[in-house]
Amino acid sequence: MDAWDHPHPFLHAVRVEPAHIDVLEHANNLAYIGWCQDTAWRHSGALGLDPGAYKSLDRAMVVRSARYDYLAAAVCGDELEIGTWLTASDGRLQMRRHFQVRRHGDGLTLFRGDWELVCIRLGTGKPARMPEIFRACYEPAVIDPNM
């Protein structure tokens, strides 16, 4: 069983369904990205910032760059655990988020991902400082505050 990359992950469980399977009969690469996005939104909501809050504040943390490492295949029926952490933040404009996907049955790590996030003003799409509520909600969850 592989250990989690960092302590105390925010966890989201998913089951690999037929719609996730590609022509090679394993979970499609895009399914992993979708599971990461869904897990990130769930984590953000648990911290107090859901899409409605983003819209009302005219701010959002968006993916500037992403890296994904596909390590082993998931197949239809696999039960997966997606763990995520906020790994760094400068408290002004940028944050990092890490993902790890493990198969529940044997704990094998199938996937890792990292996002570089930037705060933008939704109305313009341009970078903007994080509002105080972002810092108040996100900063306590950051596992390495030094970016």
URJO-V912863 format. One record per backbone hydrogen bond with DSSP energy under -0.5 kcal/mol. CO is the residue of the C=O (numbers start at 1). NH is the residue of the N-H. If there is no record, write none. Layout:
BEGIN
co->CO nh->NH
co->CO nh->NH
END
This chain:
BEGIN
co->9 nh->11
co->10 nh->84
co->12 nh->82
co->14 nh->80
co->15 nh->17
co->16 nh->77
co->17 nh->20
co->18 nh->21
co->20 nh->28
co->22 nh->25
co->26 nh->22
co->28 nh->31
co->28 nh->32
co->29 nh->33
co->30 nh->34
co->31 nh->35
co->32 nh->36
co->33 nh->37
co->34 nh->38
co->35 nh->39
co->36 nh->40
co->37 nh->41
co->38 nh->42
co->39 nh->43
co->40 nh->44
co->41 nh->45
co->42 nh->46
co->43 nh->47
co->44 nh->49
co->45 nh->48
co->48 nh->50
co->50 nh->53
co->50 nh->54
co->51 nh->55
co->52 nh->56
co->53 nh->57
co->54 nh->58
co->54 nh->59
co->55 nh->58
co->58 nh->122
co->60 nh->62
co->60 nh->120
co->62 nh->118
co->65 nh->116
co->67 nh->114
co->68 nh->70
co->69 nh->71
co->69 nh->112
co->74 nh->27
co->75 nh->78
co->78 nh->16
co->78 nh->80
co->79 nh->104
co->80 nh->14
co->81 nh->83
co->81 nh->102
co->82 nh->12
co->83 nh->100
co->84 nh->10
co->85 nh->87
co->85 nh->98
co->86 nh->143
co->88 nh->96
co->92 nh->130
co->93 nh->119
co->94 nh->90
co->94 nh->91
co->95 nh->117
co->96 nh->87
co->96 nh->88
co->97 nh->115
co->98 nh->85
co->99 nh->113
co->100 nh->83
co->100 nh->102
co->101 nh->110
co->101 nh->111
co->102 nh->81
co->103 nh->107
co->107 nh->2
co->108 nh->103
co->108 nh->110
co->110 nh->71
co->110 nh->72
co->111 nh->101
co->112 nh->69
co->113 nh->99
co->114 nh->67
co->115 nh->97
co->115 nh->117
co->116 nh->64
co->116 nh->65
co->117 nh->95
co->118 nh->62
co->119 nh->128
co->120 nh->60
co->120 nh->122
co->121 nh->124
co->121 nh->125
co->126 nh->121
co->131 nh->134
co->131 nh->135
co->132 nh->136
co->133 nh->137
co->134 nh->138
co->134 nh->139
co->135 nh->139
co->138 nh->141
co->138 nh->142
co->139 nh->142
co->141 nh->86
co->145 nh->147
END
